[in-house]
Protein backbone atom coordinates (compact mmCIF):
# COMPACT_ATOMS: atom_id res chain seq x y z
CA UNK A 1 0.00 0.00 0.00
CA UNK A 2 1.13 3.59 -0.64
CA UNK A 3 1.65 6.34 1.90
CA UNK A 4 -2.06 7.15 1.96
CA UNK A 5 -3.17 3.51 2.17
CA UNK A 6 -2.19 3.02 5.79
CA UNK A 7 -5.81 2.49 6.85
CA UNK A 8 -6.20 -0.50 4.52
CA UNK A 9 -2.95 -2.00 5.83
CA UNK A 10 -3.95 -1.49 9.44
CA UNK A 11 -7.40 -2.97 8.83
CA UNK A 12 -5.96 -6.02 7.07
CA UNK A 13 -3.54 -6.65 9.93
CA UNK A 14 -6.36 -6.29 12.44
CA UNK A 15 -8.38 -8.93 10.58
CA UNK A 16 -5.39 -11.28 10.46
CA UNK A 17 -4.87 -10.88 14.22
CA UNK A 18 -8.54 -11.68 14.80
CA UNK A 19 -8.27 -15.05 13.03
CA UNK A 20 -4.76 -15.93 14.21
CA UNK A 21 -5.84 -18.96 16.25
CA UNK A 22 -7.55 -20.61 13.29
CA UNK A 23 -4.75 -19.74 10.86
CA UNK A 24 -2.05 -21.05 13.23
CA UNK A 25 -3.98 -24.30 13.53
CA UNK A 26 -3.92 -24.65 9.70
CA UNK A 27 -0.17 -24.12 9.61
CA UNK A 28 0.39 -26.76 12.31
CA UNK A 29 -2.05 -29.24 10.75
CA UNK A 30 -0.70 -32.68 9.94
CA UNK A 31 -1.68 -34.43 6.75
CA UNK A 32 -0.94 -34.89 3.07
CA UNK A 33 -2.57 -33.87 -0.17
CA UNK A 34 -4.94 -30.91 0.15
CA UNK A 35 -4.15 -30.40 3.84
CA UNK A 36 -0.42 -30.22 3.15
CA UNK A 37 -0.88 -27.89 0.18
CA UNK A 38 -3.08 -25.54 2.21
CA UNK A 39 -0.64 -25.62 5.12
CA UNK A 40 2.38 -24.82 2.95
CA UNK A 41 0.60 -22.06 1.01
CA UNK A 42 -0.63 -20.41 4.23
CA UNK A 43 2.83 -20.58 5.78
CA UNK A 44 4.49 -19.10 2.68
CA UNK A 45 2.00 -16.26 2.57
CA UNK A 46 2.54 -15.39 6.23
CA UNK A 47 6.32 -15.50 5.94
CA UNK A 48 6.24 -13.27 2.85
CA UNK A 49 3.96 -10.82 4.68
CA UNK A 50 6.20 -10.63 7.74
CA UNK A 51 9.22 -10.02 5.50
CA UNK A 52 7.41 -7.10 3.87
CA UNK A 53 6.31 -5.68 7.21
CA UNK A 54 9.72 -5.84 8.83
CA UNK A 55 11.58 -4.44 5.82
CA UNK A 56 13.12 -1.16 6.90
CA UNK A 57 12.49 -1.76 10.60
CA UNK A 58 9.96 -0.32 13.01
CA UNK A 59 10.77 3.26 11.97
CA UNK A 60 9.44 2.63 8.46
CA UNK A 61 6.10 1.37 9.74
CA UNK A 62 5.87 4.25 12.20
CA UNK A 63 6.48 6.77 9.42
CA UNK A 64 3.50 5.39 7.50
CA UNK A 65 1.28 5.68 10.58
CA UNK A 66 1.62 4.77 14.28
CA UNK A 67 -1.40 2.45 14.02
CA UNK A 68 0.35 0.45 11.30
CA UNK A 69 3.25 -0.14 13.67
CA UNK A 70 0.84 -1.06 16.47
CA UNK A 71 -0.95 -3.66 14.37
CA UNK A 72 2.33 -4.95 12.95
CA UNK A 73 3.56 -5.56 16.48
CA UNK A 74 0.32 -7.34 17.40
CA UNK A 75 0.52 -9.43 14.22
CA UNK A 76 4.04 -10.64 15.04
CA UNK A 77 2.92 -11.85 18.47
CA UNK A 78 -0.34 -13.40 17.31
CA UNK A 79 1.47 -15.65 14.84
CA UNK A 80 4.35 -16.74 17.10
CA UNK A 81 3.46 -20.47 16.62
CA UNK A 82 3.87 -20.01 12.85
CA UNK A 83 7.30 -18.40 13.19
CA UNK A 84 8.34 -21.27 15.43
CA UNK A 85 7.47 -23.71 12.62
CA UNK A 86 8.56 -21.75 9.56
CA UNK A 87 11.39 -19.40 10.58
CA UNK A 88 14.98 -19.91 11.63
CA UNK A 89 16.27 -18.80 15.01
CA UNK A 90 18.09 -15.90 13.35
CA UNK A 91 14.88 -14.66 11.71
CA UNK A 92 13.00 -14.95 15.01
CA UNK A 93 15.71 -12.87 16.69
CA UNK A 94 15.17 -10.30 13.92
CA UNK A 95 11.46 -10.19 14.78
CA UNK A 96 12.32 -9.65 18.44
CA UNK A 97 14.67 -6.80 17.56
CA UNK A 98 11.87 -5.21 15.50
CA UNK A 99 9.54 -5.46 18.50
CA UNK A 100 12.16 -4.05 20.89
CA UNK A 101 12.48 -1.02 18.61
CA UNK A 102 8.69 -0.62 18.67
CA UNK A 103 8.58 -0.55 22.49
CA UNK A 104 9.77 3.04 22.54
CA UNK A 105 6.89 4.29 20.39
CA UNK A 106 3.43 5.46 21.47
CA UNK A 107 1.84 3.93 24.60
CA UNK A 108 -0.55 1.79 22.53
CA UNK A 109 2.26 0.53 20.31
CA UNK A 110 4.48 -0.10 23.32
CA UNK A 111 1.78 -2.25 24.95
CA UNK A 112 1.29 -4.28 21.75
CA UNK A 113 5.04 -4.75 21.32
CA UNK A 114 5.55 -5.84 24.95
CA UNK A 115 2.79 -8.44 24.68
CA UNK A 116 4.22 -9.74 21.39
CA UNK A 117 7.74 -9.99 22.82
CA UNK A 118 6.34 -12.25 25.52
CA UNK A 119 4.40 -14.34 22.99
CA UNK A 120 7.38 -14.76 20.65
CA UNK A 121 9.78 -15.66 23.46
CA UNK A 122 7.38 -18.31 24.77
CA UNK A 123 5.95 -19.50 21.46
CA UNK A 124 9.31 -19.79 19.72
CA UNK A 125 11.25 -21.23 22.66
CA UNK A 126 12.20 -24.45 20.86
CA UNK A 127 14.10 -22.40 18.26
CA UNK A 128 15.64 -19.95 20.73
CA UNK A 129 16.74 -22.36 23.49
CA UNK A 130 19.78 -23.83 21.65
CA UNK A 131 21.21 -20.32 21.30
CA UNK A 132 20.17 -19.26 24.80
CA UNK A 133 22.00 -22.28 26.25
CA UNK A 134 25.40 -21.12 25.00
CA UNK A 135 27.65 -19.35 27.48
CA UNK A 136 30.22 -16.81 26.34
CA UNK A 137 33.04 -15.00 28.06
CA UNK A 138 31.02 -11.80 27.67
CA UNK A 139 28.16 -13.39 29.66
CA UNK A 140 25.86 -12.89 26.71
CA UNK A 141 24.53 -14.55 23.57
CA UNK A 142 22.15 -13.28 20.88
CA UNK A 143 19.07 -14.39 22.83
CA UNK A 144 20.11 -12.94 26.18
CA UNK A 145 21.27 -9.80 24.37
CA UNK A 146 17.82 -9.23 22.86
CA UNK A 147 16.18 -10.02 26.22
CA UNK A 148 18.40 -7.47 27.94
CA UNK A 149 17.59 -4.90 25.26
CA UNK A 150 13.87 -5.61 25.70
CA UNK A 151 14.05 -5.12 29.48
CA UNK A 152 16.04 -1.90 29.10
CA UNK A 153 13.65 -0.58 26.46
CA UNK A 154 10.50 -1.31 28.42
CA UNK A 155 12.00 0.20 31.59
CA UNK A 156 12.31 3.54 29.81
CA UNK A 157 8.54 3.59 29.27
CA UNK A 158 7.90 3.33 33.04
CA UNK A 159 4.79 1.28 32.22
CA UNK A 160 4.43 -1.51 34.75
CA UNK A 161 2.12 -3.76 32.70
CA UNK A 162 4.53 -3.74 29.78
CA UNK A 163 7.45 -4.53 32.08
CA UNK A 164 5.66 -7.49 33.63
CA UNK A 165 4.79 -8.91 30.20
CA UNK A 166 8.37 -8.72 28.92
CA UNK A 167 9.81 -10.03 32.19
CA UNK A 168 7.42 -12.97 32.16
CA UNK A 169 8.42 -13.94 28.63
CA UNK A 170 12.14 -13.65 29.35
CA UNK A 171 11.92 -15.64 32.59
CA UNK A 172 9.76 -18.43 31.18
CA UNK A 173 12.22 -18.90 28.32
CA UNK A 174 15.24 -18.81 30.63
CA UNK A 175 14.07 -21.52 33.03
CA UNK A 176 13.67 -23.96 30.14
CA UNK A 177 17.44 -23.91 29.57
CA UNK A 178 19.00 -27.19 30.64
CA UNK A 179 22.42 -25.88 31.67
CA UNK A 180 22.53 -24.51 35.21
CA UNK A 181 25.20 -21.89 34.51
CA UNK A 182 23.31 -20.67 31.47
CA UNK A 183 20.13 -20.25 33.56
CA UNK A 184 22.07 -18.28 36.17
CA UNK A 185 23.51 -16.06 33.46
CA UNK A 186 20.16 -15.51 31.79
CA UNK A 187 18.25 -14.72 35.01
CA UNK A 188 20.99 -12.34 36.08
CA UNK A 189 20.74 -10.50 32.76
CA UNK A 190 16.95 -10.20 33.20
CA UNK A 191 17.04 -8.98 36.81
CA UNK A 192 20.14 -6.78 36.71
CA UNK A 193 18.61 -3.74 34.94
CA UNK A 194 15.69 -3.68 37.38
CA UNK A 195 18.03 -4.10 40.35
CA UNK A 196 20.29 -1.31 39.11
CA UNK A 197 17.45 1.14 38.56
CA UNK A 198 15.87 0.19 41.92
CA UNK A 199 19.11 1.01 43.76
CA UNK A 200 19.31 4.32 41.89
CA UNK A 201 15.77 5.13 42.98
CA UNK A 202 16.64 4.28 46.59
CA UNK A 203 19.71 6.56 46.38
CA UNK A 204 17.48 9.43 45.26
CA UNK A 205 15.15 8.86 48.22
CA UNK A 206 18.04 8.76 50.68
CA UNK A 207 19.72 11.86 49.30
CA UNK A 208 16.45 13.78 49.25
CA UNK A 209 15.73 13.10 52.92
CA UNK A 210 18.45 15.56 53.95
CA UNK A 211 17.36 18.28 51.50
CA UNK A 212 14.81 20.98 52.19
CA UNK A 213 11.48 19.64 50.99
CA UNK A 214 10.63 21.88 48.04
CA UNK A 215 8.55 21.17 44.95
CA UNK A 216 11.47 19.90 42.90
CA UNK A 217 12.62 17.49 45.58
CA UNK A 218 9.12 16.13 46.07
CA UNK A 219 8.78 15.55 42.33
CA UNK A 220 12.10 13.68 42.19
CA UNK A 221 11.11 11.49 45.12
CA UNK A 222 7.71 10.73 43.58
CA UNK A 223 9.35 9.81 40.26
CA UNK A 224 11.82 7.57 42.12
CA UNK A 225 8.94 5.89 43.98
CA UNK A 226 7.08 5.19 40.75
CA UNK A 227 10.24 3.79 39.17
CA UNK A 228 10.91 1.59 42.18
CA UNK A 229 7.30 0.35 42.13
CA UNK A 230 7.61 -0.69 38.49
CA UNK A 231 10.90 -2.51 39.11
CA UNK A 232 9.48 -4.36 42.12
CA UNK A 233 6.56 -5.54 39.97
CA UNK A 234 9.02 -6.75 37.33
CA UNK A 235 11.08 -8.61 39.93
CA UNK A 236 7.87 -10.20 41.21
CA UNK A 237 7.38 -11.74 37.76
CA UNK A 238 10.93 -13.12 37.86
CA UNK A 239 10.16 -14.76 41.20
CA UNK A 240 6.79 -16.00 39.96
CA UNK A 241 8.12 -17.79 36.90
CA UNK A 242 11.71 -18.71 37.72
CA UNK A 243 11.08 -21.89 39.69
CA UNK A 244 11.69 -25.02 37.61
CA UNK A 245 9.78 -28.31 37.87
CA UNK A 246 11.53 -30.91 40.02
CA UNK A 247 11.85 -33.31 37.09
CA UNK A 248 13.78 -30.71 35.09
CA UNK A 249 16.24 -30.23 37.93
CA UNK A 250 16.76 -33.97 38.15
CA UNK A 251 17.41 -34.23 34.41
CA UNK A 252 19.96 -31.42 34.63
CA UNK A 253 21.96 -33.45 37.14
CA UNK A 254 21.60 -30.84 39.89
CA UNK A 255 18.53 -31.74 41.89
CA UNK A 256 19.49 -29.51 44.85
CA UNK A 257 19.95 -26.21 43.01
CA UNK A 258 16.95 -23.90 42.66
CA UNK A 259 16.97 -20.79 40.46
CA UNK A 260 14.67 -19.11 42.95
CA UNK A 261 17.28 -19.41 45.70
CA UNK A 262 19.74 -17.41 43.61
CA UNK A 263 17.12 -14.83 42.71
CA UNK A 264 16.07 -14.41 46.33
CA UNK A 265 19.68 -13.98 47.45
CA UNK A 266 20.18 -11.29 44.83
CA UNK A 267 17.07 -9.24 45.61
CA UNK A 268 16.91 -9.67 49.40
CA UNK A 269 19.25 -6.73 50.21
CA UNK A 270 17.09 -4.47 48.05
CA UNK A 271 13.95 -5.64 49.84
CA UNK A 272 15.55 -4.97 53.21
CA UNK A 273 16.55 -1.46 52.11
CA UNK A 274 13.03 -0.72 50.92
CA UNK A 275 11.49 -2.13 54.10
CA UNK A 276 13.65 0.09 56.29
CA UNK A 277 12.90 3.23 54.28
CA UNK A 278 10.29 5.57 55.75
CA UNK A 279 9.60 6.92 52.27
CA UNK A 280 8.88 3.44 50.88
CA UNK A 281 6.61 2.47 53.77
CA UNK A 282 4.66 5.71 53.45
CA UNK A 283 4.17 5.46 49.67
CA UNK A 284 1.13 3.34 48.81
CA UNK A 285 2.36 2.15 45.40
CA UNK A 286 5.82 1.19 46.65
CA UNK A 287 4.50 -0.57 49.76
CA UNK A 288 1.88 -2.43 47.74
CA UNK A 289 4.40 -3.62 45.15
CA UNK A 290 6.92 -4.49 47.85
CA UNK A 291 4.39 -6.63 49.70
CA UNK A 292 3.22 -8.20 46.42
CA UNK A 293 6.82 -9.27 45.82
CA UNK A 294 7.14 -10.58 49.39
CA UNK A 295 3.83 -12.40 48.94
CA UNK A 296 5.08 -14.02 45.74
CA UNK A 297 8.24 -15.12 47.53
CA UNK A 298 6.10 -16.50 50.31
CA UNK A 299 4.00 -18.52 47.84
CA UNK A 300 6.88 -19.68 45.61
CA UNK A 301 9.56 -20.31 48.22
CA UNK A 302 7.87 -20.78 51.58
CA UNK A 303 10.80 -22.78 52.95
CA UNK A 304 13.30 -20.08 51.95
CA UNK A 305 11.22 -17.28 53.45
CA UNK A 306 10.37 -19.10 56.71
CA UNK A 307 13.63 -18.12 58.52
CA UNK A 308 12.85 -14.45 57.81
CA UNK A 309 9.13 -14.64 58.58
CA UNK A 310 9.25 -13.06 62.03
CA UNK A 311 11.23 -10.12 60.65
CA UNK A 312 8.75 -9.72 57.79
CA UNK A 313 5.71 -9.71 60.10
CA UNK A 314 7.36 -7.05 62.26
CA UNK A 315 7.84 -4.91 59.15
CA UNK A 316 4.26 -5.47 57.99
CA UNK A 317 2.79 -4.57 61.38
CA UNK A 318 4.94 -1.44 61.54
CA UNK A 319 3.81 -0.46 58.05
CA UNK A 320 0.15 -0.99 58.98
CA UNK A 321 0.48 1.09 62.13
CA UNK A 322 2.04 3.91 60.10
CA UNK A 323 -0.14 3.83 56.99
CA UNK A 324 -3.22 1.60 57.53
CA UNK A 325 -2.92 0.47 53.92
CA UNK A 326 -4.95 -2.64 53.03
CA UNK A 327 -2.01 -4.36 51.30
CA UNK A 328 -0.46 -5.02 54.73
CA UNK A 329 -3.52 -6.98 55.89
CA UNK A 330 -3.59 -8.82 52.56
CA UNK A 331 -0.02 -9.99 53.20
CA UNK A 332 -0.96 -11.25 56.68
CA UNK A 333 -3.83 -13.16 55.08
CA UNK A 334 -1.40 -14.75 52.62
CA UNK A 335 0.87 -15.74 55.50
CA UNK A 336 -2.00 -17.26 57.49
CA UNK A 337 -3.07 -19.27 54.46
CA UNK A 338 0.43 -20.67 53.91
CA UNK A 339 1.54 -21.20 57.50
CA UNK A 340 -1.73 -21.49 59.41
CA UNK A 341 -2.47 -25.10 58.51
CA UNK A 342 1.03 -26.15 59.60
CA UNK A 343 1.11 -24.03 62.73
CA UNK A 344 2.04 -25.68 66.01
CA UNK A 345 0.67 -24.43 69.31
CA UNK A 346 3.30 -21.71 69.60
CA UNK A 347 2.70 -20.44 66.07
CA UNK A 348 -1.06 -20.46 66.66
CA UNK A 349 -0.57 -18.28 69.72
CA UNK A 350 1.56 -15.88 67.64
CA UNK A 351 -1.11 -15.66 64.93
CA UNK A 352 -3.70 -15.16 67.68
CA UNK A 353 -1.76 -12.23 69.12
CA UNK A 354 -1.19 -10.80 65.64
CA UNK A 355 -4.93 -10.85 64.88
CA UNK A 356 -5.75 -9.22 68.21
CA UNK A 357 -3.20 -6.46 67.66
CA UNK A 358 -4.26 -5.71 64.08
CA UNK A 359 -7.92 -5.71 65.07
CA UNK A 360 -7.31 -3.26 67.90
CA UNK A 361 -5.35 -0.95 65.63
CA UNK A 362 -8.16 -1.05 63.08
CA UNK A 363 -10.82 -0.27 65.69
CA UNK A 364 -8.79 2.74 66.81
CA UNK A 365 -8.27 3.89 63.22
CA UNK A 366 -11.95 3.79 62.22
CA UNK A 367 -13.14 5.44 65.41
CA UNK A 368 -10.49 8.15 65.77
CA UNK A 369 -9.33 8.97 62.23
CA UNK A 370 -11.78 7.70 59.60
CA UNK A 371 -15.21 6.16 59.50
CA UNK A 372 -15.55 2.69 57.92
CA UNK A 373 -17.30 4.15 54.87
CA UNK A 374 -14.27 6.41 54.32
CA UNK A 375 -11.81 3.50 54.22
CA UNK A 376 -13.75 0.62 52.62
CA UNK A 377 -10.61 -1.15 51.37
CA UNK A 378 -9.24 -1.37 54.92
CA UNK A 379 -12.52 -2.99 56.02
CA UNK A 380 -12.38 -5.31 53.01
CA UNK A 381 -8.81 -6.35 53.81
CA UNK A 382 -9.52 -6.85 57.53
CA UNK A 383 -12.41 -9.25 56.98
CA UNK A 384 -10.74 -11.04 54.07
CA UNK A 385 -7.85 -11.67 56.47
CA UNK A 386 -10.22 -12.77 59.24
CA UNK A 387 -11.99 -15.18 56.88
CA UNK A 388 -8.66 -16.77 55.98
CA UNK A 389 -7.93 -17.12 59.69
CA UNK A 390 -11.19 -19.07 59.98
CA UNK A 391 -10.31 -21.38 57.09
CA UNK A 392 -6.60 -21.95 57.71
CA UNK A 393 -5.94 -21.20 61.38
CA UNK A 394 -9.35 -21.39 63.10
CA UNK A 395 -7.88 -21.75 66.58
CA UNK A 396 -6.16 -18.38 66.33
CA UNK A 397 -9.51 -16.76 65.43
CA UNK A 398 -11.88 -18.56 67.79
CA UNK A 399 -9.54 -18.25 70.79
CA UNK A 400 -8.66 -14.63 70.04
CA UNK A 401 -9.67 -12.32 72.90
CA UNK A 402 -10.95 -9.88 70.28
CA UNK A 403 -13.29 -12.39 68.60
CA UNK A 404 -16.52 -11.06 70.08
CA UNK A 405 -15.50 -7.48 69.38
CA UNK A 406 -14.47 -8.40 65.83
CA UNK A 407 -17.86 -10.03 65.23
CA UNK A 408 -19.68 -6.97 66.55
CA UNK A 409 -17.44 -4.71 64.49
CA UNK A 410 -18.32 -6.69 61.35
CA UNK A 411 -22.04 -6.22 62.02
CA UNK A 412 -21.52 -2.50 62.58
CA UNK A 413 -19.48 -2.14 59.37
CA UNK A 414 -22.36 -3.53 57.31
CA UNK A 415 -24.43 -0.55 58.37
CA UNK A 416 -21.60 1.97 58.15
CA UNK A 417 -20.35 0.99 54.68
CA UNK A 418 -23.87 1.41 53.25
CA UNK A 419 -23.62 -1.34 50.64
CA UNK A 420 -20.16 -0.45 49.28
CA UNK A 421 -19.30 -3.43 47.11
CA UNK A 422 -15.90 -4.74 48.25
CA UNK A 423 -16.11 -4.05 51.98
CA UNK A 424 -19.71 -5.26 52.28
CA UNK A 425 -19.04 -8.47 50.35
CA UNK A 426 -15.94 -9.28 52.41
CA UNK A 427 -17.78 -8.62 55.68
CA UNK A 428 -20.79 -10.71 54.66
CA UNK A 429 -18.56 -13.57 53.52
CA UNK A 430 -16.71 -13.56 56.83
CA UNK A 431 -19.91 -13.54 58.87
CA UNK A 432 -21.57 -16.21 56.71
CA UNK A 433 -18.67 -18.60 57.15
CA UNK A 434 -18.22 -17.94 60.86
CA UNK A 435 -21.93 -18.44 61.53
CA UNK A 436 -22.15 -21.49 59.27
CA UNK A 437 -18.78 -22.97 60.23
CA UNK A 438 -20.24 -26.46 60.63
CA UNK A 439 -20.93 -26.57 56.88
CA UNK A 440 -17.35 -25.71 55.90
CA UNK A 441 -15.09 -28.43 54.55
CA UNK A 442 -12.41 -28.26 57.22
CA UNK A 443 -10.09 -30.88 58.65
CA UNK A 444 -11.22 -32.90 61.65
CA UNK A 445 -8.75 -31.01 63.83
CA UNK A 446 -10.11 -27.66 62.66
CA UNK A 447 -13.70 -28.79 63.22
CA UNK A 448 -12.79 -29.94 66.72
CA UNK A 449 -11.13 -26.60 67.43
CA UNK A 450 -14.22 -24.68 66.37
CA UNK A 451 -16.52 -27.09 68.23
CA UNK A 452 -14.65 -26.26 71.41
CA UNK A 453 -15.40 -22.57 70.81
CA UNK A 454 -18.98 -23.12 69.61
CA UNK A 455 -20.48 -21.42 72.66
CA UNK A 456 -18.53 -18.22 71.98
CA UNK A 457 -19.70 -18.19 68.35
CA UNK A 458 -23.30 -18.95 69.29
CA UNK A 459 -23.32 -16.18 71.88
CA UNK A 460 -22.17 -13.69 69.25
CA UNK A 461 -24.92 -14.87 66.88
CA UNK A 462 -27.56 -14.65 69.59
CA UNK A 463 -26.46 -11.12 70.43
CA UNK A 464 -26.28 -9.81 66.86
CA UNK A 465 -28.53 -12.18 64.91
CA UNK A 466 -31.53 -9.86 64.83
CA UNK A 467 -29.41 -6.94 63.62
CA UNK A 468 -27.88 -9.14 60.94
CA UNK A 469 -31.31 -10.33 59.83
CA UNK A 470 -32.50 -6.74 59.51
CA UNK A 471 -29.34 -5.75 57.63
CA UNK A 472 -29.74 -8.58 55.12
CA UNK A 473 -33.45 -7.92 54.60
CA UNK A 474 -32.69 -4.23 54.23
CA UNK A 475 -29.93 -4.91 51.71
CA UNK A 476 -32.21 -7.15 49.63
CA UNK A 477 -35.06 -4.66 49.69
CA UNK A 478 -33.05 -1.82 48.20
CA UNK A 479 -30.44 -0.92 50.79
CA UNK A 480 -27.66 -2.63 48.83
CA UNK A 481 -26.72 -3.09 45.16
CA UNK A 482 -28.15 -6.11 43.35
CA UNK A 483 -24.68 -7.57 42.83
CA UNK A 484 -24.51 -8.12 46.61
CA UNK A 485 -27.82 -9.99 46.85
CA UNK A 486 -26.12 -13.43 46.79
CA UNK A 487 -23.85 -12.38 49.68
CA UNK A 488 -26.77 -10.97 51.67
CA UNK A 489 -28.76 -14.16 51.01
CA UNK A 490 -25.85 -16.39 52.09
CA UNK A 491 -25.47 -14.53 55.37
CA UNK A 492 -29.24 -14.47 55.98
CA UNK A 493 -29.46 -18.24 55.44
CA UNK A 494 -26.57 -18.92 57.83
CA UNK A 495 -28.21 -16.79 60.54
CA UNK A 496 -31.66 -18.36 60.16
CA UNK A 497 -30.34 -21.93 60.08
CA UNK A 498 -28.38 -21.28 63.25
CA UNK A 499 -31.37 -19.61 64.92
CA UNK A 500 -33.74 -22.44 64.10
CA UNK A 501 -31.14 -24.96 65.21
CA UNK A 502 -30.98 -26.72 61.85
CA UNK A 503 -27.23 -26.39 61.32
CA UNK A 504 -26.72 -30.07 62.01
CA UNK A 505 -28.77 -33.27 61.92
CA UNK A 506 -31.71 -34.42 59.77
CA UNK A 507 -34.66 -32.13 58.95
CA UNK A 508 -37.51 -32.03 61.49
CA UNK A 509 -41.18 -31.80 60.51
CA UNK A 510 -43.20 -29.28 62.51
CA UNK A 511 -46.74 -29.65 61.13
CA UNK A 512 -45.48 -28.56 57.72
CA UNK A 513 -44.97 -24.89 58.66
CA UNK A 514 -42.77 -22.67 60.78
CA UNK A 515 -43.48 -22.42 64.46
CA UNK A 516 -44.69 -18.95 65.42
CA UNK A 517 -42.34 -18.98 68.43
CA UNK A 518 -38.93 -19.58 66.86
CA UNK A 519 -36.26 -16.91 67.24
CA UNK A 520 -35.86 -16.92 63.47
CA UNK A 521 -39.57 -16.16 63.06
CA UNK A 522 -39.30 -13.25 65.47
CA UNK A 523 -36.22 -11.79 63.77
CA UNK A 524 -37.71 -11.99 60.28
CA UNK A 525 -41.07 -10.68 61.47
CA UNK A 526 -39.35 -7.70 63.09
CA UNK A 527 -37.46 -6.88 59.88
CA UNK A 528 -40.47 -7.28 57.59
CA UNK A 529 -42.66 -5.16 59.88
CA UNK A 530 -40.35 -2.15 59.66
CA UNK A 531 -41.50 -0.01 56.71
CA UNK A 532 -38.60 2.40 57.20
CA UNK A 533 -36.24 -0.52 56.60
CA UNK A 534 -38.09 -1.79 53.54
CA UNK A 535 -38.68 1.61 52.03
CA UNK A 536 -42.51 1.58 51.96
CA UNK A 537 -42.78 -0.72 48.94
CA UNK A 538 -46.49 -0.74 47.87
CA UNK A 539 -46.30 -4.38 46.70
CA UNK A 540 -45.27 -5.55 50.17
CA UNK A 541 -48.69 -5.86 51.75
CA UNK A 542 -49.21 -7.55 55.10
CA UNK A 543 -50.26 -10.72 53.28
CA UNK A 544 -47.11 -10.73 51.11
CA UNK A 545 -44.87 -10.19 54.14
CA UNK A 546 -46.61 -13.01 56.00
CA UNK A 547 -46.19 -15.28 52.99
CA UNK A 548 -42.47 -14.49 52.73
CA UNK A 549 -42.04 -15.17 56.45
CA UNK A 550 -43.84 -18.53 56.35
CA UNK A 551 -42.09 -19.63 53.14
CA UNK A 552 -38.61 -18.83 54.44
CA UNK A 553 -38.99 -20.51 57.81
CA UNK A 554 -40.97 -23.40 56.34
CA UNK A 555 -38.30 -24.22 53.76
CA UNK A 556 -35.54 -24.26 56.37
CA UNK A 557 -37.58 -26.33 58.83
CA UNK A 558 -38.62 -28.92 56.24
CA UNK A 559 -35.37 -29.27 54.29
CA UNK A 560 -32.62 -27.97 56.55
CA UNK A 561 -29.35 -27.21 54.77
CA UNK A 562 -30.72 -28.63 51.52
CA UNK A 563 -33.10 -25.68 51.36
CA UNK A 564 -30.29 -23.18 50.68
CA UNK A 565 -30.71 -22.95 46.85
CA UNK A 566 -34.48 -22.40 47.12
CA UNK A 567 -34.14 -19.96 50.02
CA UNK A 568 -31.63 -17.91 48.04
CA UNK A 569 -33.95 -17.97 45.00
CA UNK A 570 -36.83 -16.87 47.21
CA UNK A 571 -34.77 -14.01 48.63
CA UNK A 572 -33.80 -12.99 45.10
CA UNK A 573 -37.45 -12.87 44.08
CA UNK A 574 -38.20 -10.89 47.25
CA UNK A 575 -35.57 -8.36 46.20
CA UNK A 576 -37.06 -8.11 42.70
CA UNK A 577 -40.53 -7.55 44.16
CA UNK A 578 -39.14 -4.71 46.29
CA UNK A 579 -37.40 -3.29 43.23
CA UNK A 580 -40.55 -3.53 41.12
CA UNK A 581 -39.11 -6.04 38.64
CA UNK A 582 -41.59 -8.77 39.70
CA UNK A 583 -45.04 -9.00 41.23
CA UNK A 584 -45.90 -10.92 44.42
CA UNK A 585 -47.27 -13.66 42.15
CA UNK A 586 -43.69 -14.90 41.90
CA UNK A 587 -44.11 -16.35 45.41
CA UNK A 588 -46.86 -18.73 44.32
CA UNK A 589 -44.36 -21.24 42.93
CA UNK A 590 -42.80 -21.65 46.38
CA UNK A 591 -46.20 -22.22 47.97
CA UNK A 592 -47.07 -25.02 45.56
CA UNK A 593 -43.94 -27.11 46.16
Buried (B, 14 or more C-beta within 10 A) or exposed (E): EEEEEBEEBBEBBBEBBEEBEEBBEBBEEEEEEEEEEBBEEBBEEBBEBBEEBBEEEBEBBBEBBBBBBBBBBBBBBBBBBBBBBBBEBEBBBBBBBBBBBBBBBBEBBBBBBBBBBBBBBBBBBEBBBEBBBBBEEEEBBBBBBBBBBBBBBBBEBBBBBBBBBBBBBBBBBBBBBEBBEBBBBBBBBBBBBBBEBBBEBBEBBEEBEEEEEEEEBEEBBEEBBBBBBBBBBBBBBBBBBBBBEEEEBEEBEEEEBBBBBBBBEBBBEBBEBBBEBEBBBBBEBBBBBBBBBBBBBBBBBBEBBBEBBEEBBEBBBBBBBEBBBBBBBBBBBBBBBBBBEEBEEEBBBBBBEBBBBBBBBBBEBBEEEEEBBEBBBBBBBBBBBBBBBBBBBBBBBBBBEBBBBBBBBBBBBBBBBBBBBBBBBBBBBBBBBBBBBBBBEBEEEBBEBBEEBEEBBBEBBEEBBBBBBBBBBBBBBBBBEBEBBBBBBBBBBBBBBBBBEBBEEEBEEBEEEBEEEBBBBBBBBBBBEEEEBBEEBEEBEEEBBEBBBBBBBBBBBBBBBEBBEBBBBBBBBBBBBBBEEBEBEBBEEBEEE
